[in-house]
Amino acid sequence: MKIPRIALAAYGFAILIVVIDQLTKAWVLGELGLSFEGQSHTVLDPIFNITLVHNEGVSFGLFGDGSARWMLSVFSVVVAGILGWWALKADRRLLITAIGLIMGGAIGNVIDRIRFGFVVDFLDFSGTGFFPWVFNVADSAITIGVILLILDSVLSERAAKVGVAAEKS
């Protein structure tokens, strides 16, 4: 089976996100020397700090006791696989970008769950009052990917409506 060139772009985005995510986490844990949860490195106090958080659950503290580690890992791998298959069928650049970002973010976080039993979060903008949580590159990629997925859906639906209206006239 020949993989379409546009699908390779999604896989490329995913690989790029995984690499950046894992390198930044290695930097925080190694070079920056943050070794225990809650330890922080001041960057732009109070707006932005690098604070080590062991996220054992998912968003908003769900499954925060770590009991769902393997279930979440399997779920993330399945989601990444489905997205990888979807990339083979996709034909729009925005959709491909969204798929790649979400796939890479999911894989980046599942690597942490398997290696450490938790996801390494460290980007701390809680001092702004707008972002009360700590997150990582993978989380950012997933969030941006979902936004792009919604945008692609709206734009493609709008284009379809315009096409139908043009056919009727």
Buried (B, 14 or more C-beta within 10 A) or exposed (E): EEEBEBBEBBBEBBBBBBEBBBEBBEEBBEEBEBEEEEBBBEEEEEEBBBBBBBBBBBEEEEBBEBEBBEEBBEBBBEBBEEBBEBBBEBEEEBBBBBBBBBBBBBBBBBBBBEEBEBBBBBBBBBBEEEBEBBBBBBBBBBBBBBEBBEEBEEEEEEEEEEEEEEEEE
